[in-house]
Amino acid sequence: MADTQDPVFHIQRVYLKEASLEQPNSPAILLEQQQPTVDIQLGIEAGQVADGVYEVCVTATVTTKITDRTVFLAECKQGGIFEIRNIPEDQMGAIMGIACPQIVYPYLRASVADLITRAGFPPVHLSEINFQAMFEQQQAQDTQKPLGSIITQA
């Protein structure tokens, strides 16, 4: 029988929380022959939803433009629900800022590629992310923020 003080880390669910796609200049922009520029922004949000249960969301916003006109804007937010118990408080920030996003991110990559492909464009493949470096950079930028608070990286 397990000791009630043993650390617990379980994935409860990974889900697509939000997805949107806009093509404000279609169909005219689709006739352009220029290659669009692609800008990708990532964000991480983490918060407690119940005792010992946390939601971690990773968001990707992909904007493609030809000159100053938008070809498409796609945004996906992939969420994960995790049961996390009996973990020292000083380690919670790293778990929610590194371990959980590493689990959720592959699903986000697939969701983004699928959404963009279904819109009739070649898929945009998000590259691998070093969440540890991203987390450490965020912590260095904001030493006032307590571990485990909302983490956002653009």
Secondary structure, DSSP 8 states (H G I E B T S, - for coil): ---TTS-EEEEEEEEEEEEEEE-TTTTGGGG--S--EEEEEEEEEEEEEETTEEEEEEEEEEEEEETTEEEEEEEEEEEEEEEEES--HHHHHHIIIIIHHHHHHHHHHHHHHHHHHHTTS---------HHHHHHHHHHH-TTS-TTS-----
